[in-house]
């Protein structure tokens, strides 16, 4: 049995399961014990400014980090759960070092060729998962900013693709963009309504 200190522990978390647009993004991070990053916690509990600061520290100070994604087309084909698992697999594959143990936020595991454990509320309990949650969230938020530049009428920069009143009204007024997940009920309904109008 490897001593805990000899293990390369990777944390995985995702961002973007709930929104109606864009890729689901997974982050994978192997922290460096010699370069501790202070203030890591669930990305949702951090301000955008603090998340961005920690994101830079994670990129600079981790032993390895990776981002994996699944597109709206893959989400529509596979369903959001399977697409999330695929994004997590891709995040691990993107690491420059192969971990010996992977901790995944939640209660399900992607198919990996390394030992893995699912941890409910892992982003609050495990530093590596907290780092992965920040990596995934900041990465995805920057994608939302880009989608907003292409389609400013929808307000993607503000709501990040969640089904807010402003977003749903824009969907009904302008129809779906190429970034929308067409199998998500509010998008499906808006497409049908838009075609009838």
Buried (B, 14 or more C-beta within 10 A) or exposed (E): EEEEEEBBBBBBBBBBBEBBBBBBBBBBBBBEEEEEBEEBBBBEEBEEEBBBBBBEBBEEBBBBBBBBBBBBEBBBEBEBEBBBBBBBBBBBEBBEEEBBBBBBBBEEBBEBEEEBEBBEEBBBBBBBBBBBBBBBBBBBBEBBEEBBEEBEEBBBBEBBBEBBEEBBBBBBEEBBBEBBBBBBEBBBEBBEEBEEE
